[in-house]
Amino acid sequence: MSRLDSFIRRMLAQRACLNWAAEAVADIAGPVLELGLGNGRTYDHLREILPERDIYVFEREIRAHALSLPPERYLILGDIADTLISAVSLLPAKAALAHVDLGTSDAGAYEALALRIGWLLKPLMKPDGIIVSNVCLRVSELISLDTPSGVKPGRYYIYRVSAAR
Ligand SMILES: C[S@@+](CC[C@H](N)C(=O)[O-])C[C@H]1O[C@@H](n2cnc3c(N)ncnc32)[C@H](O)[C@@H]1O
């Protein structure tokens, strides 16, 4: 498969999972967390499909398109290894939905970070909240769900946060 085809499939999977998740959290109150603003494409999509939700964005370096910049009060700048911890006391409410899209050019470093993301994210989430991720999160309290039809398993990941304490 060409890199272009692979990129297109990844974007289609990302959109399908975000659209599915937006419906899945319809009855769960709470903000949305976007981990990795990047160019701002998925942030822009989230605010379009969930216009009534507050969206908090975690990013260490702002490089987004000018039209996809979150308002300053919703931007949490710094390394998520630190900011997800401080966010526990900063966020006004636990989140209904989180999207993890933190890829870096260093695949090894991302794999190492991925081992921690689930644990850092879980305390910020509502019970039954949904996490959509471009990386597998290995946390027992996160229940792995099937991805929407058309999304190849392993291309994107969806989890429901266990309601059990
Ligand atoms: C693939 S891009 C995100 C793309 C974005 N979702 C979009 O649709 O345009 C990944 C982003 O994650 C950010 N990032 C990677 N590791 C991070 C970390 N440890 N803490 C905070 N941000 C991080 C990078 O700076 C980069 O902007």
The ligand as an SDF file (V2000), in Angstrom:
LIG
                    3D

 27 29  0  0  0  0  0  0  0  0999 V2000
    0.0460   14.0360   15.0320 C   0  0  0  0  0  0  0  0  0  0  0  0
    0.0900   15.6270   15.7690 S   0  0  0  0  0  0  0  0  0  0  0  0
   -1.6120   15.8940   16.1650 C   0  0  0  0  0  0  0  0  0  0  0  0
   -2.4450   16.0810   14.9360 C   0  0  0  0  0  0  0  0  0  0  0  0
   -3.7820   16.7150   15.2210 C   0  0  0  0  0  0  0  0  0  0  0  0
   -4.6380   15.8440   16.0040 N   0  0  0  0  0  0  0  0  0  0  0  0
   -4.4360   17.1330   13.9510 C   0  0  0  0  0  0  0  0  0  0  0  0
   -5.4480   16.5360   13.5360 O   0  0  0  0  0  0  0  0  0  0  0  0
   -3.9670   18.1030   13.3250 O   0  0  0  0  0  0  0  0  0  0  0  0
    0.7830   15.2580   17.3320 C   0  0  0  0  0  0  0  0  0  0  0  0
    0.9520   16.4520   18.2610 C   0  0  0  0  0  0  0  0  0  0  0  0
    1.1960   15.9560   19.5750 O   0  0  0  0  0  0  0  0  0  0  0  0
    2.0970   16.8160   20.2240 C   0  0  0  0  0  0  0  0  0  0  0  0
    2.7780   16.0330   21.2650 N   0  0  0  0  0  0  0  0  0  0  0  0
    3.5110   14.9060   21.0920 C   0  0  0  0  0  0  0  0  0  0  0  0
    3.9620   14.4630   22.2810 N   0  0  0  0  0  0  0  0  0  0  0  0
    3.5060   15.3240   23.2140 C   0  0  0  0  0  0  0  0  0  0  0  0
    3.6470   15.3880   24.6260 C   0  0  0  0  0  0  0  0  0  0  0  0
    4.3690   14.4980   25.2910 N   0  0  0  0  0  0  0  0  0  0  0  0
    3.0450   16.3960   25.2900 N   0  0  0  0  0  0  0  0  0  0  0  0
    2.2930   17.3320   24.6060 C   0  0  0  0  0  0  0  0  0  0  0  0
    2.1330   17.3080   23.2640 N   0  0  0  0  0  0  0  0  0  0  0  0
    2.7310   16.3240   22.5800 C   0  0  0  0  0  0  0  0  0  0  0  0
    3.0620   17.2750   19.1200 C   0  0  0  0  0  0  0  0  0  0  0  0
    3.6450   18.5360   19.4550 O   0  0  0  0  0  0  0  0  0  0  0  0
    2.1400   17.3370   17.9090 C   0  0  0  0  0  0  0  0  0  0  0  0
    1.6800   18.6510   17.6700 O   0  0  0  0  0  0  0  0  0  0  0  0
  1  2  1  0
  2  3  1  0
  2 10  1  0
  3  4  1  0
  4  5  1  0
  5  6  1  0
  5  7  1  0
  7  8  2  0
  7  9  1  0
 10 11  1  0
 11 12  1  0
 11 26  1  0
 12 13  1  0
 13 14  1  0
 13 24  1  0
 14 15  1  0
 14 23  1  0
 15 16  2  0
 16 17  1  0
 17 18  1  0
 17 23  2  0
 18 19  1  0
 18 20  2  0
 20 21  1  0
 21 22  2  0
 22 23  1  0
 24 25  1  0
 24 26  1  0
 26 27  1  0
M  CHG  2   2   1   9  -1
M  END
$$$$
